[in-house]
Amino acid sequence: KDYSLRKFEGKDTELDAQVGYGKGSMVFHMLRRIVGKDLFFATLRQFAMQYGGKQASWEDIKKVFEEVNGKRLSHFFSQWLDRPGGPQLKLENVGVRVSSNGYIVSGEVVQEGDVYQLLLPIEFDDGSGERRLFLEVSKRRSSFSMEVPKTPLKLTLDPDGHLFRRLYPEEIVPGLNALLEDREKIFIVSDQGDEESRKIYFELARKAKEQKGGEILSIKDVTEEKLRNSSVVLLGESWKSPIISKLISHLPKPVDHKEGSFFIKGNRVDEGDESLLLTFPNPLHPGKWVTLYFGRSASALSRARCIFFYGWDSYILFKNGRPKEKGNFSPVQSFASYDFLKRSHYNEIQPTGGLHIFLADWIP
């Protein structure tokens, strides 16, 4: 279960690393962008002088930053240290209308879950260069509008990833690690193939369930409802079952499945020493995933225990247990960007205005 950064005491689990190292480093990165590079490092030097060789707390860090920078930072430290997780942002009601000087783009930034106080970069691309505004976000819904000289092409929130935020499942690059974090997941172990291979697949399912939860099923116990409401791990030749066929009928390029075989960039995966690890969006539920792992022989699975080290890749072809080819699929969609070229028409939405907007090239 997620917990606040202030409660981090050391790394014992993967979650500890995500909270203490991942979120912790992003908090300092965001702090640097608030106070500026020079003052940020000047403050760290002052902190080191005062507390070198001593025990210090987050409150001590806050105190020194406030003293050196002359800014009150209580709200910044409170929202990032005392709340688990982070903001979850999406664009809604995006529209464009013609103006005397070009076009006016408008929309709303919506925060789901806890509401954070943010200075949010919004980038507009009209083909002639990128324009950026900074929106003060502190409510559930924050409206914005901006005039651009040419037809807008794309709108993106925080394009450079400077803010720590929670992604929607559809925004995450498919991979085994993402799937294993889903609480609703099933492991389907094939009852076909040689006994040694079946033991390897079952041990993988058992290990994953022990660490991340889930349910292990044989193919005869699988229902369409289970497939529709779960992330699914297919181990061995369970993908050959008719009930599974709809999950693998339309795979993202460059992977393909036809005539009972898998292909990567047109090359058939059929050698006896090859195995394939593949994760893609569940076509029955785009917010969930399907992972497939199988090898042509027990020898191809000799390093099966290592697949968890490749959880950030969408597809990996192994040869004798070593990666031969790998790559990533694009996320299903981004709720933090809006591509005008993919829309059939522009919505005539008037700007609803109201919050402070800053046009700049850099956040001080």
Contacts in CASP RR format, 6 or more apart in sequence:
PFRMAT RR
TARGET T0000
AUTHOR 0000-0000-0000
METHOD contacts of the structure
MODEL  1
KDYSLRKFEGKDTELDAQVGYGKGSMVFHMLRRIVGKDLFFATLRQFAMQ
YGGKQASWEDIKKVFEEVNGKRLSHFFSQWLDRPGGPQLKLENVGVRVSS
NGYIVSGEVVQEGDVYQLLLPIEFDDGSGERRLFLEVSKRRSSFSMEVPK
TPLKLTLDPDGHLFRRLYPEEIVPGLNALLEDREKIFIVSDQGDEESRKI
YFELARKAKEQKGGEILSIKDVTEEKLRNSSVVLLGESWKSPIISKLISH
LPKPVDHKEGSFFIKGNRVDEGDESLLLTFPNPLHPGKWVTLYFGRSASA
LSRARCIFFYGWDSYILFKNGRPKEKGNFSPVQSFASYDFLKRSHYNEIQ
PTGGLHIFLADWIP
1 15 0 8 1.000
2 15 0 8 1.000
2 19 0 8 1.000
2 84 0 8 1.000
2 85 0 8 1.000
3 15 0 8 1.000
3 19 0 8 1.000
3 84 0 8 1.000
4 19 0 8 1.000
4 81 0 8 1.000
4 82 0 8 1.000
4 83 0 8 1.000
4 84 0 8 1.000
5 19 0 8 1.000
5 20 0 8 1.000
5 23 0 8 1.000
5 24 0 8 1.000
5 27 0 8 1.000
5 80 0 8 1.000
5 81 0 8 1.000
6 58 0 8 1.000
6 81 0 8 1.000
6 82 0 8 1.000
8 16 0 8 1.000
8 19 0 8 1.000
8 20 0 8 1.000
8 24 0 8 1.000
10 16 0 8 1.000
10 20 0 8 1.000
11 17 0 8 1.000
11 20 0 8 1.000
11 21 0 8 1.000
23 80 0 8 1.000
23 85 0 8 1.000
23 164 0 8 1.000
26 164 0 8 1.000
27 80 0 8 1.000
27 81 0 8 1.000
27 164 0 8 1.000
29 162 0 8 1.000
30 76 0 8 1.000
30 80 0 8 1.000
30 162 0 8 1.000
30 163 0 8 1.000
30 164 0 8 1.000
31 40 0 8 1.000
31 65 0 8 1.000
31 73 0 8 1.000
31 76 0 8 1.000
32 40 0 8 1.000
33 162 0 8 1.000
33 363 0 8 1.000
34 71 0 8 1.000
34 73 0 8 1.000
34 76 0 8 1.000
34 119 0 8 1.000
34 363 0 8 1.000
35 43 0 8 1.000
35 65 0 8 1.000
35 69 0 8 1.000
35 71 0 8 1.000
36 364 0 8 1.000
39 68 0 8 1.000
39 69 0 8 1.000
42 68 0 8 1.000
43 64 0 8 1.000
43 65 0 8 1.000
43 68 0 8 1.000
43 69 0 8 1.000
46 64 0 8 1.000
46 67 0 8 1.000
46 68 0 8 1.000
47 56 0 8 1.000
47 60 0 8 1.000
47 61 0 8 1.000
47 64 0 8 1.000
50 60 0 8 1.000
50 64 0 8 1.000
51 60 0 8 1.000
58 77 0 8 1.000
58 81 0 8 1.000
61 77 0 8 1.000
62 73 0 8 1.000
62 74 0 8 1.000
62 77 0 8 1.000
65 71 0 8 1.000
65 73 0 8 1.000
66 72 0 8 1.000
66 73 0 8 1.000
75 117 0 8 1.000
76 117 0 8 1.000
79 114 0 8 1.000
79 116 0 8 1.000
79 117 0 8 1.000
80 164 0 8 1.000
83 114 0 8 1.000
85 166 0 8 1.000
86 114 0 8 1.000
86 116 0 8 1.000
86 164 0 8 1.000
86 165 0 8 1.000
86 166 0 8 1.000
87 111 0 8 1.000
87 113 0 8 1.000
87 114 0 8 1.000
87 115 0 8 1.000
87 116 0 8 1.000
87 118 0 8 1.000
87 163 0 8 1.000
87 164 0 8 1.000
87 165 0 8 1.000
87 166 0 8 1.000
88 111 0 8 1.000
88 112 0 8 1.000
88 113 0 8 1.000
88 165 0 8 1.000
88 166 0 8 1.000
88 167 0 8 1.000
88 168 0 8 1.000
89 109 0 8 1.000
89 110 0 8 1.000
89 111 0 8 1.000
89 120 0 8 1.000
89 157 0 8 1.000
89 158 0 8 1.000
89 165 0 8 1.000
89 335 0 8 1.000
89 336 0 8 1.000
90 109 0 8 1.000
90 110 0 8 1.000
90 112 0 8 1.000
90 168 0 8 1.000
90 335 0 8 1.000
90 336 0 8 1.000
91 107 0 8 1.000
91 108 0 8 1.000
91 109 0 8 1.000
91 110 0 8 1.000
91 155 0 8 1.000
91 157 0 8 1.000
91 335 0 8 1.000
91 336 0 8 1.000
91 337 0 8 1.000
91 338 0 8 1.000
92 107 0 8 1.000
92 108 0 8 1.000
92 110 0 8 1.000
92 141 0 8 1.000
93 106 0 8 1.000
93 107 0 8 1.000
93 108 0 8 1.000
93 347 0 8 1.000
93 349 0 8 1.000
94 105 0 8 1.000
94 106 0 8 1.000
94 107 0 8 1.000
94 155 0 8 1.000
94 338 0 8 1.000
94 347 0 8 1.000
94 349 0 8 1.000
95 105 0 8 1.000
95 106 0 8 1.000
95 107 0 8 1.000
95 346 0 8 1.000
95 347 0 8 1.000
95 348 0 8 1.000
95 349 0 8 1.000
96 103 0 8 1.000
96 104 0 8 1.000
96 105 0 8 1.000
96 106 0 8 1.000
96 152 0 8 1.000
96 340 0 8 1.000
96 346 0 8 1.000
96 347 0 8 1.000
96 349 0 8 1.000
97 103 0 8 1.000
97 104 0 8 1.000
97 106 0 8 1.000
97 346 0 8 1.000
97 348 0 8 1.000
97 349 0 8 1.000
97 350 0 8 1.000
98 104 0 8 1.000
99 147 0 8 1.000
101 147 0 8 1.000
101 149 0 8 1.000
102 147 0 8 1.000
102 148 0 8 1.000
102 149 0 8 1.000
102 150 0 8 1.000
103 126 0 8 1.000
103 147 0 8 1.000
103 148 0 8 1.000
103 149 0 8 1.000
103 150 0 8 1.000
103 151 0 8 1.000
103 152 0 8 1.000
104 145 0 8 1.000
104 146 0 8 1.000
104 147 0 8 1.000
104 148 0 8 1.000
104 351 0 8 1.000
105 124 0 8 1.000
105 145 0 8 1.000
105 146 0 8 1.000
105 147 0 8 1.000
105 148 0 8 1.000
105 152 0 8 1.000
105 155 0 8 1.000
106 143 0 8 1.000
106 144 0 8 1.000
106 145 0 8 1.000
106 146 0 8 1.000
106 349 0 8 1.000
106 350 0 8 1.000
106 351 0 8 1.000
106 352 0 8 1.000
106 353 0 8 1.000
107 143 0 8 1.000
107 144 0 8 1.000
107 145 0 8 1.000
107 349 0 8 1.000
107 351 0 8 1.000
107 352 0 8 1.000
108 141 0 8 1.000
108 142 0 8 1.000
108 143 0 8 1.000
108 144 0 8 1.000
108 352 0 8 1.000
109 120 0 8 1.000
109 122 0 8 1.000
109 135 0 8 1.000
109 137 0 8 1.000
109 141 0 8 1.000
109 142 0 8 1.000
109 143 0 8 1.000
109 144 0 8 1.000
109 157 0 8 1.000
110 140 0 8 1.000
110 141 0 8 1.000
111 137 0 8 1.000
111 139 0 8 1.000
111 140 0 8 1.000
111 141 0 8 1.000
111 142 0 8 1.000
115 138 0 8 1.000
115 139 0 8 1.000
115 140 0 8 1.000
116 137 0 8 1.000
116 138 0 8 1.000
117 136 0 8 1.000
117 137 0 8 1.000
117 138 0 8 1.000
118 136 0 8 1.000
118 137 0 8 1.000
118 138 0 8 1.000
118 163 0 8 1.000
119 134 0 8 1.000
119 135 0 8 1.000
119 136 0 8 1.000
119 137 0 8 1.000
119 363 0 8 1.000
120 134 0 8 1.000
120 135 0 8 1.000
120 136 0 8 1.000
120 137 0 8 1.000
120 142 0 8 1.000
120 157 0 8 1.000
120 158 0 8 1.000
120 163 0 8 1.000
121 132 0 8 1.000
121 133 0 8 1.000
121 134 0 8 1.000
121 157 0 8 1.000
121 158 0 8 1.000
121 159 0 8 1.000
121 160 0 8 1.000
121 162 0 8 1.000
121 163 0 8 1.000
121 363 0 8 1.000
122 132 0 8 1.000
122 133 0 8 1.000
122 134 0 8 1.000
122 135 0 8 1.000
122 144 0 8 1.000
122 146 0 8 1.000
122 155 0 8 1.000
122 156 0 8 1.000
122 157 0 8 1.000
123 130 0 8 1.000
123 131 0 8 1.000
123 132 0 8 1.000
123 155 0 8 1.000
123 156 0 8 1.000
123 159 0 8 1.000
124 130 0 8 1.000
124 131 0 8 1.000
124 132 0 8 1.000
124 133 0 8 1.000
124 146 0 8 1.000
124 148 0 8 1.000
124 152 0 8 1.000
124 154 0 8 1.000
124 155 0 8 1.000
125 131 0 8 1.000
125 152 0 8 1.000
125 153 0 8 1.000
125 154 0 8 1.000
125 155 0 8 1.000
125 156 0 8 1.000
126 148 0 8 1.000
126 149 0 8 1.000
126 150 0 8 1.000
126 151 0 8 1.000
126 152 0 8 1.000
126 153 0 8 1.000
127 150 0 8 1.000
127 153 0 8 1.000
128 149 0 8 1.000
128 150 0 8 1.000
131 146 0 8 1.000
131 148 0 8 1.000
131 359 0 8 1.000
132 359 0 8 1.000
132 360 0 8 1.000
132 361 0 8 1.000
133 144 0 8 1.000
133 146 0 8 1.000
133 357 0 8 1.000
133 358 0 8 1.000
133 359 0 8 1.000
133 360 0 8 1.000
134 357 0 8 1.000
134 358 0 8 1.000
134 359 0 8 1.000
134 360 0 8 1.000
134 363 0 8 1.000
135 142 0 8 1.000
135 144 0 8 1.000
135 355 0 8 1.000
135 356 0 8 1.000
135 357 0 8 1.000
135 358 0 8 1.000
136 142 0 8 1.000
136 355 0 8 1.000
136 356 0 8 1.000
137 355 0 8 1.000
142 355 0 8 1.000
143 351 0 8 1.000
143 352 0 8 1.000
143 353 0 8 1.000
143 354 0 8 1.000
143 355 0 8 1.000
144 351 0 8 1.000
144 353 0 8 1.000
144 355 0 8 1.000
144 357 0 8 1.000
145 351 0 8 1.000
145 352 0 8 1.000
145 353 0 8 1.000
145 357 0 8 1.000
146 357 0 8 1.000
146 359 0 8 1.000
151 340 0 8 1.000
152 340 0 8 1.000
153 339 0 8 1.000
153 340 0 8 1.000
153 341 0 8 1.000
154 337 0 8 1.000
154 338 0 8 1.000
154 339 0 8 1.000
154 340 0 8 1.000
154 341 0 8 1.000
155 337 0 8 1.000
155 338 0 8 1.000
155 340 0 8 1.000
156 336 0 8 1.000
156 337 0 8 1.000
156 338 0 8 1.000
157 336 0 8 1.000
157 337 0 8 1.000
158 165 0 8 1.000
158 336 0 8 1.000
162 363 0 8 1.000
168 287 0 8 1.000
168 335 0 8 1.000
169 178 0 8 1.000
169 182 0 8 1.000
169 287 0 8 1.000
169 288 0 8 1.000
170 281 0 8 1.000
170 286 0 8 1.000
170 287 0 8 1.000
170 331 0 8 1.000
170 332 0 8 1.000
170 333 0 8 1.000
170 334 0 8 1.000
170 335 0 8 1.000
171 331 0 8 1.000
171 332 0 8 1.000
171 333 0 8 1.000
171 334 0 8 1.000
171 335 0 8 1.000
171 336 0 8 1.000
172 178 0 8 1.000
172 331 0 8 1.000
173 312 0 8 1.000
173 314 0 8 1.000
173 328 0 8 1.000
173 329 0 8 1.000
173 330 0 8 1.000
173 331 0 8 1.000
174 252 0 8 1.000
174 279 0 8 1.000
174 280 0 8 1.000
174 281 0 8 1.000
174 289 0 8 1.000
174 314 0 8 1.000
174 328 0 8 1.000
174 329 0 8 1.000
174 331 0 8 1.000
175 279 0 8 1.000
175 289 0 8 1.000
175 291 0 8 1.000
175 311 0 8 1.000
175 312 0 8 1.000
175 313 0 8 1.000
175 314 0 8 1.000
176 277 0 8 1.000
176 279 0 8 1.000
176 291 0 8 1.000
176 307 0 8 1.000
176 308 0 8 1.000
176 310 0 8 1.000
176 311 0 8 1.000
177 311 0 8 1.000
177 312 0 8 1.000
178 279 0 8 1.000
178 289 0 8 1.000
179 185 0 8 1.000
179 231 0 8 1.000
179 233 0 8 1.000
179 279 0 8 1.000
179 288 0 8 1.000
179 289 0 8 1.000
179 290 0 8 1.000
179 291 0 8 1.000
180 208 0 8 1.000
180 211 0 8 1.000
180 212 0 8 1.000
181 212 0 8 1.000
182 230 0 8 1.000
182 231 0 8 1.000
182 288 0 8 1.000
182 289 0 8 1.000
183 213 0 8 1.000
183 214 0 8 1.000
184 214 0 8 1.000
184 229 0 8 1.000
184 230 0 8 1.000
184 231 0 8 1.000
184 288 0 8 1.000
185 212 0 8 1.000
185 213 0 8 1.000
185 214 0 8 1.000
185 215 0 8 1.000
185 230 0 8 1.000
185 231 0 8 1.000
185 232 0 8 1.000
185 233 0 8 1.000
186 214 0 8 1.000
186 215 0 8 1.000
186 216 0 8 1.000
186 217 0 8 1.000
186 222 0 8 1.000
186 226 0 8 1.000
186 230 0 8 1.000
186 231 0 8 1.000
186 232 0 8 1.000
186 233 0 8 1.000
187 205 0 8 1.000
187 208 0 8 1.000
187 209 0 8 1.000
187 214 0 8 1.000
187 215 0 8 1.000
187 216 0 8 1.000
187 217 0 8 1.000
187 233 0 8 1.000
187 235 0 8 1.000
188 217 0 8 1.000
188 218 0 8 1.000
188 219 0 8 1.000
188 222 0 8 1.000
188 232 0 8 1.000
188 233 0 8 1.000
188 234 0 8 1.000
188 235 0 8 1.000
188 238 0 8 1.000
188 244 0 8 1.000
189 198 0 8 1.000
189 201 0 8 1.000
189 202 0 8 1.000
189 205 0 8 1.000
189 216 0 8 1.000
189 217 0 8 1.000
189 218 0 8 1.000
189 235 0 8 1.000
189 236 0 8 1.000
189 238 0 8 1.000
190 198 0 8 1.000
190 201 0 8 1.000
190 219 0 8 1.000
190 234 0 8 1.000
190 235 0 8 1.000
190 236 0 8 1.000
190 237 0 8 1.000
190 238 0 8 1.000
190 240 0 8 1.000
190 294 0 8 1.000
191 198 0 8 1.000
191 218 0 8 1.000
191 219 0 8 1.000
192 198 0 8 1.000
192 236 0 8 1.000
192 237 0 8 1.000
192 238 0 8 1.000
192 240 0 8 1.000
193 236 0 8 1.000
193 237 0 8 1.000
194 297 0 8 1.000
194 298 0 8 1.000
196 298 0 8 1.000
197 236 0 8 1.000
197 295 0 8 1.000
197 297 0 8 1.000
197 298 0 8 1.000
197 301 0 8 1.000
198 236 0 8 1.000
200 298 0 8 1.000
200 301 0 8 1.000
200 304 0 8 1.000
201 235 0 8 1.000
201 236 0 8 1.000
201 293 0 8 1.000
201 301 0 8 1.000
201 304 0 8 1.000
202 216 0 8 1.000
202 235 0 8 1.000
203 305 0 8 1.000
204 235 0 8 1.000
204 293 0 8 1.000
204 304 0 8 1.000
204 305 0 8 1.000
204 307 0 8 1.000
205 216 0 8 1.000
205 233 0 8 1.000
205 235 0 8 1.000
206 216 0 8 1.000
207 305 0 8 1.000
208 214 0 8 1.000
208 233 0 8 1.000
208 308 0 8 1.000
209 215 0 8 1.000
209 216 0 8 1.000
217 226 0 8 1.000
219 238 0 8 1.000
219 241 0 8 1.000
219 243 0 8 1.000
219 244 0 8 1.000
222 241 0 8 1.000
222 243 0 8 1.000
222 244 0 8 1.000
224 243 0 8 1.000
224 284 0 8 1.000
227 243 0 8 1.000
227 244 0 8 1.000
227 247 0 8 1.000
227 282 0 8 1.000
227 284 0 8 1.000
228 284 0 8 1.000
228 285 0 8 1.000
229 285 0 8 1.000
229 288 0 8 1.000
230 282 0 8 1.000
230 285 0 8 1.000
230 288 0 8 1.000
231 282 0 8 1.000
231 288 0 8 1.000
231 289 0 8 1.000
231 290 0 8 1.000
231 291 0 8 1.000
232 247 0 8 1.000
232 282 0 8 1.000
232 288 0 8 1.000
232 289 0 8 1.000
232 290 0 8 1.000
232 291 0 8 1.000
233 290 0 8 1.000
233 291 0 8 1.000
233 292 0 8 1.000
233 293 0 8 1.000
234 244 0 8 1.000
234 247 0 8 1.000
234 290 0 8 1.000
234 291 0 8 1.000
234 292 0 8 1.000
234 293 0 8 1.000
234 294 0 8 1.000
235 293 0 8 1.000
235 294 0 8 1.000
236 293 0 8 1.000
236 294 0 8 1.000
236 295 0 8 1.000
237 294 0 8 1.000
238 244 0 8 1.000
239 247 0 8 1.000
239 248 0 8 1.000
239 292 0 8 1.000
239 294 0 8 1.000
240 260 0 8 1.000
246 283 0 8 1.000
246 284 0 8 1.000
247 282 0 8 1.000
247 283 0 8 1.000
247 284 0 8 1.000
247 290 0 8 1.000
248 257 0 8 1.000
248 290 0 8 1.000
248 292 0 8 1.000
249 257 0 8 1.000
249 283 0 8 1.000
250 283 0 8 1.000
251 257 0 8 1.000
251 278 0 8 1.000
251 280 0 8 1.000
252 280 0 8 1.000
252 281 0 8 1.000
252 314 0 8 1.000
252 329 0 8 1.000
252 330 0 8 1.000
254 264 0 8 1.000
254 265 0 8 1.000
254 266 0 8 1.000
255 262 0 8 1.000
255 263 0 8 1.000
255 264 0 8 1.000
255 278 0 8 1.000
255 280 0 8 1.000
255 315 0 8 1.000
256 262 0 8 1.000
256 263 0 8 1.000
256 264 0 8 1.000
256 266 0 8 1.000
257 263 0 8 1.000
261 268 0 8 1.000
261 269 0 8 1.000
261 270 0 8 1.000
262 268 0 8 1.000
262 269 0 8 1.000
262 276 0 8 1.000
262 278 0 8 1.000
263 269 0 8 1.000
264 315 0 8 1.000
264 317 0 8 1.000
264 325 0 8 1.000
265 325 0 8 1.000
269 276 0 8 1.000
269 317 0 8 1.000
270 296 0 8 1.000
271 296 0 8 1.000
271 319 0 8 1.000
272 295 0 8 1.000
272 296 0 8 1.000
272 297 0 8 1.000
272 299 0 8 1.000
272 300 0 8 1.000
273 296 0 8 1.000
273 297 0 8 1.000
273 299 0 8 1.000
273 300 0 8 1.000
273 319 0 8 1.000
273 320 0 8 1.000
274 295 0 8 1.000
274 296 0 8 1.000
274 300 0 8 1.000
274 317 0 8 1.000
274 318 0 8 1.000
274 319 0 8 1.000
274 324 0 8 1.000
275 293 0 8 1.000
275 294 0 8 1.000
275 295 0 8 1.000
275 296 0 8 1.000
275 300 0 8 1.000
275 301 0 8 1.000
275 304 0 8 1.000
275 317 0 8 1.000
275 318 0 8 1.000
275 321 0 8 1.000
276 292 0 8 1.000
276 293 0 8 1.000
276 294 0 8 1.000
276 295 0 8 1.000
276 315 0 8 1.000
276 316 0 8 1.000
276 317 0 8 1.000
276 318 0 8 1.000
277 291 0 8 1.000
277 292 0 8 1.000
277 293 0 8 1.000
277 307 0 8 1.000
277 310 0 8 1.000
277 313 0 8 1.000
277 315 0 8 1.000
277 316 0 8 1.000
277 318 0 8 1.000
278 291 0 8 1.000
278 292 0 8 1.000
278 293 0 8 1.000
278 314 0 8 1.000
278 315 0 8 1.000
278 316 0 8 1.000
279 289 0 8 1.000
279 290 0 8 1.000
279 291 0 8 1.000
279 292 0 8 1.000
279 311 0 8 1.000
279 314 0 8 1.000
279 315 0 8 1.000
280 289 0 8 1.000
280 290 0 8 1.000
280 314 0 8 1.000
280 329 0 8 1.000
281 287 0 8 1.000
281 288 0 8 1.000
281 289 0 8 1.000
281 290 0 8 1.000
281 329 0 8 1.000
281 332 0 8 1.000
282 288 0 8 1.000
282 289 0 8 1.000
282 290 0 8 1.000
286 332 0 8 1.000
287 332 0 8 1.000
293 304 0 8 1.000
293 307 0 8 1.000
295 301 0 8 1.000
299 320 0 8 1.000
300 318 0 8 1.000
300 320 0 8 1.000
300 321 0 8 1.000
302 320 0 8 1.000
302 321 0 8 1.000
303 318 0 8 1.000
303 321 0 8 1.000
303 322 0 8 1.000
306 321 0 8 1.000
307 316 0 8 1.000
310 316 0 8 1.000
310 323 0 8 1.000
310 326 0 8 1.000
313 326 0 8 1.000
313 327 0 8 1.000
313 328 0 8 1.000
314 327 0 8 1.000
314 328 0 8 1.000
314 329 0 8 1.000
315 326 0 8 1.000
315 327 0 8 1.000
315 328 0 8 1.000
315 329 0 8 1.000
316 323 0 8 1.000
316 325 0 8 1.000
316 326 0 8 1.000
316 327 0 8 1.000
317 323 0 8 1.000
317 324 0 8 1.000
317 325 0 8 1.000
317 326 0 8 1.000
318 324 0 8 1.000
340 346 0 8 1.000
END
